[in-house]
Amino acid sequence: MKKTAIPVSRRALLARISRRLAKDGKALRANRARDHRAEPDFWVVDDGMNAVVDSFDEKDIESFARELDALAPFEKLAKGVVEP
């Protein structure tokens, strides 16, 4: 019997990551620069130190969420969903 993973939208996953980080006094910040190829897509900022403590790219959202336990083992990032 094949196990089916439940898809979670990108927007919902980023919200989960943000809520998980907030418990530790951290915040998720997105890179909004138009041409940022040399920079990461997201930064994790420690509010207390006002410093970047981690970063990750768009392709690593799912693995970063798993590290934070923001994504259950039976869930996966939905692919091909266009969000505003």
PyMOL Python script that loads the backbone (N, CA, C, O; Angstrom):
from pymol import cmd

cmd.read_pdbstr("""\
ATOM      1  N   MET A   1       0.831  -1.173   0.000  1.00  0.00           N
ATOM      2  CA  MET A   1       0.000   0.000   0.000  1.00  0.00           C
ATOM      3  C   MET A   1       0.887   1.253   0.000  1.00  0.00           C
ATOM      4  O   MET A   1       1.779   1.398   0.836  1.00  0.00           O
ATOM      5  N   LYS A   2       0.625   2.147  -0.950  1.00  0.00           N
ATOM      6  CA  LYS A   2       1.413   3.362  -1.082  1.00  0.00           C
ATOM      7  C   LYS A   2       0.911   4.430  -0.117  1.00  0.00           C
ATOM      8  O   LYS A   2      -0.288   4.698  -0.031  1.00  0.00           O
ATOM      9  N   LYS A   3       1.847   5.033   0.604  1.00  0.00           N
ATOM     10  CA  LYS A   3       1.490   6.107   1.521  1.00  0.00           C
ATOM     11  C   LYS A   3       1.408   7.413   0.744  1.00  0.00           C
ATOM     12  O   LYS A   3       2.295   7.736  -0.045  1.00  0.00           O
ATOM     13  N   THR A   4       0.340   8.154   0.976  1.00  0.00           N
ATOM     14  CA  THR A   4       0.150   9.422   0.301  1.00  0.00           C
ATOM     15  C   THR A   4       0.510  10.562   1.238  1.00  0.00           C
ATOM     16  O   THR A   4       0.035  10.625   2.372  1.00  0.00           O
ATOM     17  N   ALA A   5       1.344  11.450   0.756  1.00  0.00           N
ATOM     18  CA  ALA A   5       1.725  12.616   1.547  1.00  0.00           C
ATOM     19  C   ALA A   5       0.694  13.716   1.325  1.00  0.00           C
ATOM     20  O   ALA A   5       0.222  13.929   0.208  1.00  0.00           O
ATOM     21  N   ILE A   6       0.360  14.398   2.389  1.00  0.00           N
ATOM     22  CA  ILE A   6      -0.617  15.478   2.319  1.00  0.00           C
ATOM     23  C   ILE A   6       0.109  16.759   1.918  1.00  0.00           C
ATOM     24  O   ILE A   6       1.070  17.158   2.574  1.00  0.00           O
ATOM     25  N   PRO A   7      -0.352  17.414   0.830  1.00  0.00           N
ATOM     26  CA  PRO A   7       0.329  18.636   0.395  1.00  0.00           C
ATOM     27  C   PRO A   7      -0.015  19.837   1.279  1.00  0.00           C
ATOM     28  O   PRO A   7      -1.151  19.995   1.725  1.00  0.00           O
ATOM     29  N   VAL A   8       0.989  20.671   1.520  1.00  0.00           N
ATOM     30  CA  VAL A   8       0.822  21.903   2.284  1.00  0.00           C
ATOM     31  C   VAL A   8       1.293  23.035   1.385  1.00  0.00           C
ATOM     32  O   VAL A   8       2.378  22.952   0.809  1.00  0.00           O
ATOM     33  N   SER A   9       0.505  24.081   1.254  1.00  0.00           N
ATOM     34  CA  SER A   9       0.877  25.180   0.368  1.00  0.00           C
ATOM     35  C   SER A   9       2.113  25.914   0.881  1.00  0.00           C
ATOM     36  O   SER A   9       2.437  25.861   2.068  1.00  0.00           O
ATOM     37  N   ARG A  10       2.781  26.585  -0.016  1.00  0.00           N
ATOM     38  CA  ARG A  10       3.979  27.354   0.318  1.00  0.00           C
ATOM     39  C   ARG A  10       3.645  28.416   1.351  1.00  0.00           C
ATOM     40  O   ARG A  10       4.379  28.603   2.322  1.00  0.00           O
ATOM     41  N   ARG A  11       2.547  29.104   1.139  1.00  0.00           N
ATOM     42  CA  ARG A  11       2.130  30.168   2.059  1.00  0.00           C
ATOM     43  C   ARG A  11       1.875  29.626   3.467  1.00  0.00           C
ATOM     44  O   ARG A  11       2.300  30.230   4.452  1.00  0.00           O
ATOM     45  N   ALA A  12       1.188  28.498   3.561  1.00  0.00           N
ATOM     46  CA  ALA A  12       0.906  27.894   4.864  1.00  0.00           C
ATOM     47  C   ALA A  12       2.194  27.422   5.531  1.00  0.00           C
ATOM     48  O   ALA A  12       2.353  27.553   6.744  1.00  0.00           O
ATOM     49  N   LEU A  13       3.107  26.876   4.740  1.00  0.00           N
ATOM     50  CA  LEU A  13       4.368  26.390   5.300  1.00  0.00           C
ATOM     51  C   LEU A  13       5.216  27.544   5.829  1.00  0.00           C
ATOM     52  O   LEU A  13       5.827  27.425   6.891  1.00  0.00           O
ATOM     53  N   LEU A  14       5.259  28.655   5.103  1.00  0.00           N
ATOM     54  CA  LEU A  14       6.001  29.822   5.585  1.00  0.00           C
ATOM     55  C   LEU A  14       5.369  30.379   6.861  1.00  0.00           C
ATOM     56  O   LEU A  14       6.080  30.851   7.749  1.00  0.00           O
ATOM     57  N   ALA A  15       4.048  30.328   6.957  1.00  0.00           N
ATOM     58  CA  ALA A  15       3.373  30.772   8.182  1.00  0.00           C
ATOM     59  C   ALA A  15       3.730  29.856   9.354  1.00  0.00           C
ATOM     60  O   ALA A  15       3.950  30.331  10.468  1.00  0.00           O
ATOM     61  N   ARG A  16       3.788  28.564   9.108  1.00  0.00           N
ATOM     62  CA  ARG A  16       4.177  27.614  10.159  1.00  0.00           C
ATOM     63  C   ARG A  16       5.602  27.880  10.626  1.00  0.00           C
ATOM     64  O   ARG A  16       5.886  27.874  11.824  1.00  0.00           O
ATOM     65  N   ILE A  17       6.496  28.113   9.662  1.00  0.00           N
ATOM     66  CA  ILE A  17       7.894  28.405  10.004  1.00  0.00           C
ATOM     67  C   ILE A  17       7.957  29.676  10.848  1.00  0.00           C
ATOM     68  O   ILE A  17       8.665  29.717  11.855  1.00  0.00           O
ATOM     69  N   SER A  18       7.228  30.703  10.448  1.00  0.00           N
ATOM     70  CA  SER A  18       7.226  31.968  11.192  1.00  0.00           C
ATOM     71  C   SER A  18       6.736  31.782  12.616  1.00  0.00           C
ATOM     72  O   SER A  18       7.330  32.315  13.553  1.00  0.00           O
ATOM     73  N   ARG A  19       5.656  31.027  12.785  1.00  0.00           N
ATOM     74  CA  ARG A  19       5.120  30.785  14.133  1.00  0.00           C
ATOM     75  C   ARG A  19       6.097  29.994  14.985  1.00  0.00           C
ATOM     76  O   ARG A  19       6.244  30.271  16.175  1.00  0.00           O
ATOM     77  N   ARG A  20       6.760  29.019  14.397  1.00  0.00           N
ATOM     78  CA  ARG A  20       7.739  28.205  15.133  1.00  0.00           C
ATOM     79  C   ARG A  20       8.943  29.048  15.558  1.00  0.00           C
ATOM     80  O   ARG A  20       9.431  28.916  16.680  1.00  0.00           O
ATOM     81  N   LEU A  21       9.412  29.901  14.672  1.00  0.00           N
ATOM     82  CA  LEU A  21      10.542  30.763  14.989  1.00  0.00           C
ATOM     83  C   LEU A  21      10.176  31.797  16.062  1.00  0.00           C
ATOM     84  O   LEU A  21      11.007  32.143  16.901  1.00  0.00           O
ATOM     85  N   ALA A  22       8.941  32.284  16.033  1.00  0.00           N
ATOM     86  CA  ALA A  22       8.494  33.287  17.007  1.00  0.00           C
ATOM     87  C   ALA A  22       8.565  32.748  18.432  1.00  0.00           C
ATOM     88  O   ALA A  22       8.798  33.511  19.369  1.00  0.00           O
ATOM     89  N   LYS A  23       8.370  31.455  18.602  1.00  0.00           N
ATOM     90  CA  LYS A  23       8.463  30.849  19.931  1.00  0.00           C
ATOM     91  C   LYS A  23       9.868  30.990  20.510  1.00  0.00           C
ATOM     92  O   LYS A  23      10.043  31.022  21.729  1.00  0.00           O
ATOM     93  N   ASP A  24      10.873  31.075  19.626  1.00  0.00           N
ATOM     94  CA  ASP A  24      12.272  31.200  20.050  1.00  0.00           C
ATOM     95  C   ASP A  24      12.780  32.636  19.967  1.00  0.00           C
ATOM     96  O   ASP A  24      13.980  32.877  20.092  1.00  0.00           O
ATOM     97  N   GLY A  25      11.874  33.592  19.756  1.00  0.00           N
ATOM     98  CA  GLY A  25      12.278  34.993  19.674  1.00  0.00           C
ATOM     99  C   GLY A  25      12.960  35.347  18.362  1.00  0.00           C
ATOM    100  O   GLY A  25      13.796  36.249  18.311  1.00  0.00           O
ATOM    101  N   LYS A  26      12.597  34.629  17.298  1.00  0.00           N
ATOM    102  CA  LYS A  26      13.189  34.864  15.982  1.00  0.00           C
ATOM    103  C   LYS A  26      12.087  35.207  14.992  1.00  0.00           C
ATOM    104  O   LYS A  26      10.908  34.964  15.247  1.00  0.00           O
ATOM    105  N   ALA A  27      12.483  35.769  13.872  1.00  0.00           N
ATOM    106  CA  ALA A  27      11.523  36.148  12.845  1.00  0.00           C
ATOM    107  C   ALA A  27      12.041  35.766  11.465  1.00  0.00           C
ATOM    108  O   ALA A  27      13.249  35.734  11.228  1.00  0.00           O
ATOM    109  N   LEU A  28      11.120  35.480  10.567  1.00  0.00           N
ATOM    110  CA  LEU A  28      11.458  35.130   9.191  1.00  0.00           C
ATOM    111  C   LEU A  28      11.336  36.388   8.336  1.00  0.00           C
ATOM    112  O   LEU A  28      10.327  37.090   8.401  1.00  0.00           O
ATOM    113  N   ARG A  29      12.355  36.670   7.542  1.00  0.00           N
ATOM    114  CA  ARG A  29      12.359  37.827   6.653  1.00  0.00           C
ATOM    115  C   ARG A  29      12.650  37.348   5.238  1.00  0.00           C
ATOM    116  O   ARG A  29      13.556  36.543   5.022  1.00  0.00           O
ATOM    117  N   ALA A  30      11.881  37.847   4.277  1.00  0.00           N
ATOM    118  CA  ALA A  30      12.072  37.479   2.871  1.00  0.00           C
ATOM    119  C   ALA A  30      12.897  38.526   2.163  1.00  0.00           C
ATOM    120  O   ALA A  30      12.785  39.717   2.453  1.00  0.00           O
ATOM    121  N   ASN A  31      13.719  38.089   1.240  1.00  0.00           N
ATOM    122  CA  ASN A  31      14.512  38.991   0.421  1.00  0.00           C
ATOM    123  C   ASN A  31      13.614  39.514  -0.691  1.00  0.00           C
ATOM    124  O   ASN A  31      13.095  38.733  -1.488  1.00  0.00           O
ATOM    125  N   ARG A  32      13.432  40.800  -0.750  1.00  0.00           N
ATOM    126  CA  ARG A  32      12.542  41.383  -1.745  1.00  0.00           C
ATOM    127  C   ARG A  32      13.296  42.128  -2.859  1.00  0.00           C
ATOM    128  O   ARG A  32      12.676  42.797  -3.685  1.00  0.00           O
ATOM    129  N   ALA A  33      14.617  42.012  -2.882  1.00  0.00           N
ATOM    130  CA  ALA A  33      15.407  42.657  -3.918  1.00  0.00           C
ATOM    131  C   ALA A  33      15.128  42.002  -5.267  1.00  0.00           C
ATOM    132  O   ALA A  33      14.932  40.789  -5.343  1.00  0.00           O
ATOM    133  N   ARG A  34      15.111  42.789  -6.308  1.00  0.00           N
ATOM    134  CA  ARG A  34      14.806  42.250  -7.635  1.00  0.00           C
ATOM    135  C   ARG A  34      15.914  41.343  -8.157  1.00  0.00           C
ATOM    136  O   ARG A  34      15.640  40.292  -8.736  1.00  0.00           O
ATOM    137  N   ASP A  35      17.140  41.744  -7.955  1.00  0.00           N
ATOM    138  CA  ASP A  35      18.266  40.954  -8.453  1.00  0.00           C
ATOM    139  C   ASP A  35      19.126  40.538  -7.265  1.00  0.00           C
ATOM    140  O   ASP A  35      20.053  41.251  -6.883  1.00  0.00           O
ATOM    141  N   HIS A  36      18.816  39.387  -6.687  1.00  0.00           N
ATOM    142  CA  HIS A  36      19.506  38.938  -5.473  1.00  0.00           C
ATOM    143  C   HIS A  36      20.097  37.543  -5.630  1.00  0.00           C
ATOM    144  O   HIS A  36      20.044  36.741  -4.697  1.00  0.00           O
ATOM    145  N   ARG A  37      20.643  37.252  -6.763  1.00  0.00           N
ATOM    146  CA  ARG A  37      21.160  35.906  -7.023  1.00  0.00           C
ATOM    147  C   ARG A  37      22.236  35.470  -6.038  1.00  0.00           C
ATOM    148  O   ARG A  37      22.369  34.283  -5.742  1.00  0.00           O
ATOM    149  N   ALA A  38      22.998  36.423  -5.535  1.00  0.00           N
ATOM    150  CA  ALA A  38      24.091  36.080  -4.620  1.00  0.00           C
ATOM    151  C   ALA A  38      23.634  36.020  -3.167  1.00  0.00           C
ATOM    152  O   ALA A  38      24.402  35.623  -2.291  1.00  0.00           O
ATOM    153  N   GLU A  39      22.389  36.413  -2.906  1.00  0.00           N
ATOM    154  CA  GLU A  39      21.867  36.434  -1.541  1.00  0.00           C
ATOM    155  C   GLU A  39      20.794  35.363  -1.374  1.00  0.00           C
ATOM    156  O   GLU A  39      20.190  34.932  -2.356  1.00  0.00           O
ATOM    157  N   PRO A  40      20.556  34.933  -0.145  1.00  0.00           N
ATOM    158  CA  PRO A  40      19.506  33.928   0.091  1.00  0.00           C
ATOM    159  C   PRO A  40      18.107  34.534  -0.079  1.00  0.00           C
ATOM    160  O   PRO A  40      17.938  35.753  -0.044  1.00  0.00           O
ATOM    161  N   ASP A  41      17.117  33.666  -0.261  1.00  0.00           N
ATOM    162  CA  ASP A  41      15.736  34.117  -0.423  1.00  0.00           C
ATOM    163  C   ASP A  41      15.090  34.481   0.908  1.00  0.00           C
ATOM    164  O   ASP A  41      14.205  35.336   0.951  1.00  0.00           O
ATOM    165  N   PHE A  42      15.523  33.841   1.998  1.00  0.00           N
ATOM    166  CA  PHE A  42      14.940  34.088   3.321  1.00  0.00           C
ATOM    167  C   PHE A  42      16.040  34.180   4.369  1.00  0.00           C
ATOM    168  O   PHE A  42      17.067  33.508   4.272  1.00  0.00           O
ATOM    169  N   TRP A  43      15.809  35.021   5.372  1.00  0.00           N
ATOM    170  CA  TRP A  43      16.713  35.144   6.508  1.00  0.00           C
ATOM    171  C   TRP A  43      15.942  34.889   7.779  1.00  0.00           C
ATOM    172  O   TRP A  43      14.756  35.203   7.872  1.00  0.00           O
ATOM    173  N   VAL A  44      16.620  34.316   8.765  1.00  0.00           N
ATOM    174  CA  VAL A  44      16.066  34.165  10.107  1.00  0.00           C
ATOM    175  C   VAL A  44      16.800  35.181  10.979  1.00  0.00           C
ATOM    176  O   VAL A  44      18.025  35.151  11.092  1.00  0.00           O
ATOM    177  N   VAL A  45      16.030  36.080  11.594  1.00  0.00           N
ATOM    178  CA  VAL A  45      16.598  37.156  12.392  1.00  0.00           C
ATOM    179  C   VAL A  45      16.269  36.919  13.863  1.00  0.00           C
ATOM    180  O   VAL A  45      15.116  36.663  14.211  1.00  0.00           O
ATOM    181  N   ASP A  46      17.268  37.005  14.713  1.00  0.00           N
ATOM    182  CA  ASP A  46      17.055  36.921  16.158  1.00  0.00           C
ATOM    183  C   ASP A  46      16.661  38.316  16.628  1.00  0.00           C
ATOM    184  O   ASP A  46      17.446  39.257  16.518  1.00  0.00           O
ATOM    185  N   ASP A  47      15.443  38.448  17.153  1.00  0.00           N
ATOM    186  CA  ASP A  47      14.934  39.755  17.568  1.00  0.00           C
ATOM    187  C   ASP A  47      15.730  40.351  18.725  1.00  0.00           C
ATOM    188  O   ASP A  47      15.907  41.568  18.789  1.00  0.00           O
ATOM    189  N   GLY A  48      16.201  39.531  19.618  1.00  0.00           N
ATOM    190  CA  GLY A  48      16.953  40.017  20.766  1.00  0.00           C
ATOM    191  C   GLY A  48      18.307  40.579  20.387  1.00  0.00           C
ATOM    192  O   GLY A  48      18.722  41.615  20.906  1.00  0.00           O
ATOM    193  N   MET A  49      18.995  39.903  19.491  1.00  0.00           N
ATOM    194  CA  MET A  49      20.326  40.341  19.056  1.00  0.00           C
ATOM    195  C   MET A  49      20.262  41.264  17.844  1.00  0.00           C
ATOM    196  O   MET A  49      21.239  41.941  17.522  1.00  0.00           O
ATOM    197  N   ASN A  50      19.104  41.292  17.168  1.00  0.00           N
ATOM    198  CA  ASN A  50      18.935  42.049  15.935  1.00  0.00           C
ATOM    199  C   ASN A  50      20.006  41.648  14.919  1.00  0.00           C
ATOM    200  O   ASN A  50      20.674  42.490  14.320  1.00  0.00           O
ATOM    201  N   ALA A  51      20.142  40.337  14.748  1.00  0.00           N
ATOM    202  CA  ALA A  51      21.164  39.805  13.854  1.00  0.00           C
ATOM    203  C   ALA A  51      20.620  38.617  13.067  1.00  0.00           C
ATOM    204  O   ALA A  51      19.741  37.895  13.537  1.00  0.00           O
ATOM    205  N   VAL A  52      21.149  38.427  11.876  1.00  0.00           N
ATOM    206  CA  VAL A  52      20.789  37.275  11.058  1.00  0.00           C
ATOM    207  C   VAL A  52      21.475  36.049  11.644  1.00  0.00           C
ATOM    208  O   VAL A  52      22.694  36.033  11.810  1.00  0.00           O
ATOM    209  N   VAL A  53      20.681  35.013  11.958  1.00  0.00           N
ATOM    210  CA  VAL A  53      21.245  33.807  12.549  1.00  0.00           C
ATOM    211  C   VAL A  53      21.199  32.610  11.598  1.00  0.00           C
ATOM    212  O   VAL A  53      21.871  31.605  11.832  1.00  0.00           O
ATOM    213  N   ASP A  54      20.409  32.717  10.529  1.00  0.00           N
ATOM    214  CA  ASP A  54      20.297  31.619   9.571  1.00  0.00           C
ATOM    215  C   ASP A  54      19.731  32.170   8.271  1.00  0.00           C
ATOM    216  O   ASP A  54      19.186  33.273   8.241  1.00  0.00           O
ATOM    217  N   SER A  55      19.860  31.404   7.206  1.00  0.00           N
ATOM    218  CA  SER A  55      19.278  31.787   5.924  1.00  0.00           C
ATOM    219  C   SER A  55      19.034  30.522   5.101  1.00  0.00           C
ATOM    220  O   SER A  55      19.656  29.485   5.330  1.00  0.00           O
ATOM    221  N   PHE A  56      18.121  30.629   4.145  1.00  0.00           N
ATOM    222  CA  PHE A  56      17.859  29.505   3.252  1.00  0.00           C
ATOM    223  C   PHE A  56      17.230  30.015   1.963  1.00  0.00           C
ATOM    224  O   PHE A  56      16.719  31.133   1.906  1.00  0.00           O
ATOM    225  N   ASP A  57      17.273  29.188   0.943  1.00  0.00           N
ATOM    226  CA  ASP A  57      16.726  29.533  -0.364  1.00  0.00           C
ATOM    227  C   ASP A  57      15.361  28.902  -0.561  1.00  0.00           C
ATOM    228  O   ASP A  57      14.938  28.038   0.207  1.00  0.00           O
ATOM    229  N   GLU A  58      14.691  29.344  -1.589  1.00  0.00           N
ATOM    230  CA  GLU A  58      13.341  28.867  -1.924  1.00  0.00           C
ATOM    231  C   GLU A  58      13.313  27.341  -2.047  1.00  0.00           C
ATOM    232  O   GLU A  58      12.362  26.698  -1.605  1.00  0.00           O
ATOM    233  N   LYS A  59      14.345  26.770  -2.642  1.00  0.00           N
ATOM    234  CA  LYS A  59      14.366  25.319  -2.862  1.00  0.00           C
ATOM    235  C   LYS A  59      14.520  24.527  -1.565  1.00  0.00           C
ATOM    236  O   LYS A  59      14.281  23.319  -1.539  1.00  0.00           O
ATOM    237  N   ASP A  60      14.919  25.205  -0.490  1.00  0.00           N
ATOM    238  CA  ASP A  60      15.162  24.532   0.789  1.00  0.00           C
ATOM    239  C   ASP A  60      14.059  24.742   1.827  1.00  0.00           C
ATOM    240  O   ASP A  60      14.241  24.402   2.996  1.00  0.00           O
ATOM    241  N   ILE A  61      12.918  25.298   1.414  1.00  0.00           N
ATOM    242  CA  ILE A  61      11.839  25.585   2.367  1.00  0.00           C
ATOM    243  C   ILE A  61      11.395  24.313   3.082  1.00  0.00           C
ATOM    244  O   ILE A  61      11.257  24.305   4.305  1.00  0.00           O
ATOM    245  N   GLU A  62      11.174  23.247   2.334  1.00  0.00           N
ATOM    246  CA  GLU A  62      10.668  22.011   2.922  1.00  0.00           C
ATOM    247  C   GLU A  62      11.652  21.412   3.927  1.00  0.00           C
ATOM    248  O   GLU A  62      11.247  21.006   5.017  1.00  0.00           O
ATOM    249  N   SER A  63      12.920  21.352   3.583  1.00  0.00           N
ATOM    250  CA  SER A  63      13.905  20.769   4.500  1.00  0.00           C
ATOM    251  C   SER A  63      14.089  21.656   5.740  1.00  0.00           C
ATOM    252  O   SER A  63      14.272  21.140   6.842  1.00  0.00           O
ATOM    253  N   PHE A  64      14.042  22.979   5.568  1.00  0.00           N
ATOM    254  CA  PHE A  64      14.154  23.873   6.716  1.00  0.00           C
ATOM    255  C   PHE A  64      12.958  23.695   7.653  1.00  0.00           C
ATOM    256  O   PHE A  64      13.121  23.697   8.874  1.00  0.00           O
ATOM    257  N   ALA A  65      11.760  23.541   7.087  1.00  0.00           N
ATOM    258  CA  ALA A  65      10.554  23.323   7.896  1.00  0.00           C
ATOM    259  C   ALA A  65      10.643  22.005   8.662  1.00  0.00           C
ATOM    260  O   ALA A  65      10.201  21.923   9.809  1.00  0.00           O
ATOM    261  N   ARG A  66      11.205  20.987   8.043  1.00  0.00           N
ATOM    262  CA  ARG A  66      11.361  19.702   8.731  1.00  0.00           C
ATOM    263  C   ARG A  66      12.335  19.820   9.899  1.00  0.00           C
ATOM    264  O   ARG A  66      12.121  19.211  10.947  1.00  0.00           O
ATOM    265  N   GLU A  67      13.401  20.597   9.727  1.00  0.00           N
ATOM    266  CA  GLU A  67      14.363  20.802  10.819  1.00  0.00           C
ATOM    267  C   GLU A  67      13.694  21.460  12.026  1.00  0.00           C
ATOM    268  O   GLU A  67      14.048  21.173  13.170  1.00  0.00           O
ATOM    269  N   LEU A  68      12.734  22.335  11.770  1.00  0.00           N
ATOM    270  CA  LEU A  68      12.031  23.046  12.841  1.00  0.00           C
ATOM    271  C   LEU A  68      10.821  22.272  13.382  1.00  0.00           C
ATOM    272  O   LEU A  68      10.152  22.737  14.304  1.00  0.00           O
ATOM    273  N   ASP A  69      10.546  21.119  12.821  1.00  0.00           N
ATOM    274  CA  ASP A  69       9.340  20.339  13.139  1.00  0.00           C
ATOM    275  C   ASP A  69       8.069  21.118  12.818  1.00  0.00           C
ATOM    276  O   ASP A  69       7.063  20.993  13.516  1.00  0.00           O
ATOM    277  N   ALA A  70       8.121  21.923  11.760  1.00  0.00           N
ATOM    278  CA  ALA A  70       6.952  22.668  11.303  1.00  0.00           C
ATOM    279  C   ALA A  70       6.193  21.891  10.230  1.00  0.00           C
ATOM    280  O   ALA A  70       5.126  22.315   9.787  1.00  0.00           O
ATOM    281  N   LEU A  71       6.743  20.762   9.820  1.00  0.00           N
ATOM    282  CA  LEU A  71       6.135  19.922   8.800  1.00  0.00           C
ATOM    283  C   LEU A  71       6.182  18.479   9.284  1.00  0.00           C
ATOM    284  O   LEU A  71       7.251  17.954   9.595  1.00  0.00           O
ATOM    285  N   ALA A  72       5.032  17.852   9.343  1.00  0.00           N
ATOM    286  CA  ALA A  72       4.936  16.472   9.820  1.00  0.00           C
ATOM    287  C   ALA A  72       5.518  15.510   8.778  1.00  0.00           C
ATOM    288  O   ALA A  72       5.599  15.846   7.596  1.00  0.00           O
ATOM    289  N   PRO A  73       5.919  14.322   9.216  1.00  0.00           N
ATOM    290  CA  PRO A  73       6.504  13.349   8.277  1.00  0.00           C
ATOM    291  C   PRO A  73       5.557  12.951   7.132  1.00  0.00           C
ATOM    292  O   PRO A  73       6.017  12.576   6.053  1.00  0.00           O
ATOM    293  N   PHE A  74       4.258  13.029   7.358  1.00  0.00           N
ATOM    294  CA  PHE A  74       3.299  12.635   6.326  1.00  0.00           C
ATOM    295  C   PHE A  74       2.864  13.815   5.452  1.00  0.00           C
ATOM    296  O   PHE A  74       1.955  13.667   4.636  1.00  0.00           O
ATOM    297  N   GLU A  75       3.490  14.974   5.606  1.00  0.00           N
ATOM    298  CA  GLU A  75       3.170  16.150   4.809  1.00  0.00           C
ATOM    299  C   GLU A  75       4.312  16.478   3.861  1.00  0.00           C
ATOM    300  O   GLU A  75       5.457  16.084   4.085  1.00  0.00           O
ATOM    301  N   LYS A  76       3.985  17.206   2.800  1.00  0.00           N
ATOM    302  CA  LYS A  76       4.998  17.650   1.843  1.00  0.00           C
ATOM    303  C   LYS A  76       4.593  19.016   1.313  1.00  0.00           C
ATOM    304  O   LYS A  76       3.431  19.412   1.401  1.00  0.00           O
ATOM    305  N   LEU A  77       5.556  19.722   0.767  1.00  0.00           N
ATOM    306  CA  LEU A  77       5.296  21.013   0.151  1.00  0.00           C
ATOM    307  C   LEU A  77       4.563  20.776  -1.162  1.00  0.00           C
ATOM    308  O   LEU A  77       5.019  19.994  -1.995  1.00  0.00           O
ATOM    309  N   ALA A  78       3.439  21.441  -1.350  1.00  0.00           N
ATOM    310  CA  ALA A  78       2.673  21.303  -2.592  1.00  0.00           C
ATOM    311  C   ALA A  78       3.464  21.907  -3.743  1.00  0.00           C
ATOM    312  O   ALA A  78       4.010  23.004  -3.620  1.00  0.00           O
ATOM    313  N   LYS A  79       3.524  21.210  -4.834  1.00  0.00           N
ATOM    314  CA  LYS A  79       4.279  21.669  -6.006  1.00  0.00           C
ATOM    315  C   LYS A  79       3.309  22.240  -7.034  1.00  0.00           C
ATOM    316  O   LYS A  79       2.202  21.734  -7.217  1.00  0.00           O
ATOM    317  N   GLY A  80       3.747  23.296  -7.696  1.00  0.00           N
ATOM    318  CA  GLY A  80       2.962  23.838  -8.796  1.00  0.00           C
ATOM    319  C   GLY A  80       1.758  24.664  -8.401  1.00  0.00           C
ATOM    320  O   GLY A  80       0.914  24.962  -9.246  1.00  0.00           O
ATOM    321  N   VAL A  81       1.659  25.038  -7.147  1.00  0.00           N
ATOM    322  CA  VAL A  81       0.534  25.859  -6.715  1.00  0.00           C
ATOM    323  C   VAL A  81       0.943  27.321  -6.855  1.00  0.00           C
ATOM    324  O   VAL A  81       1.943  27.752  -6.281  1.00  0.00           O
ATOM    325  N   VAL A  82       0.174  28.067  -7.609  1.00  0.00           N
ATOM    326  CA  VAL A  82       0.461  29.484  -7.795  1.00  0.00           C
ATOM    327  C   VAL A  82      -0.329  30.272  -6.770  1.00  0.00           C
ATOM    328  O   VAL A  82      -1.550  30.150  -6.677  1.00  0.00           O
ATOM    329  N   GLU A  83       0.383  31.083  -5.999  1.00  0.00           N
ATOM    330  CA  GLU A  83      -0.262  31.884  -4.964  1.00  0.00           C
ATOM    331  C   GLU A  83       0.002  33.348  -5.223  1.00  0.00           C
ATOM    332  O   GLU A  83       1.046  33.700  -5.772  1.00  0.00           O
ATOM    333  N   PRO A  84      -0.914  34.199  -4.841  1.00  0.00           N
ATOM    334  CA  PRO A  84      -0.709  35.635  -5.055  1.00  0.00           C
ATOM    335  C   PRO A  84       0.391  36.200  -4.216  1.00  0.00           C
ATOM    336  O   PRO A  84       0.674  37.396  -4.293  1.00  0.00           O
TER     337      PRO A  84
END
""", "prot")
cmd.dss("prot")
cmd.show_as("cartoon", "prot")
cmd.util.cbc("prot")
cmd.orient("prot")
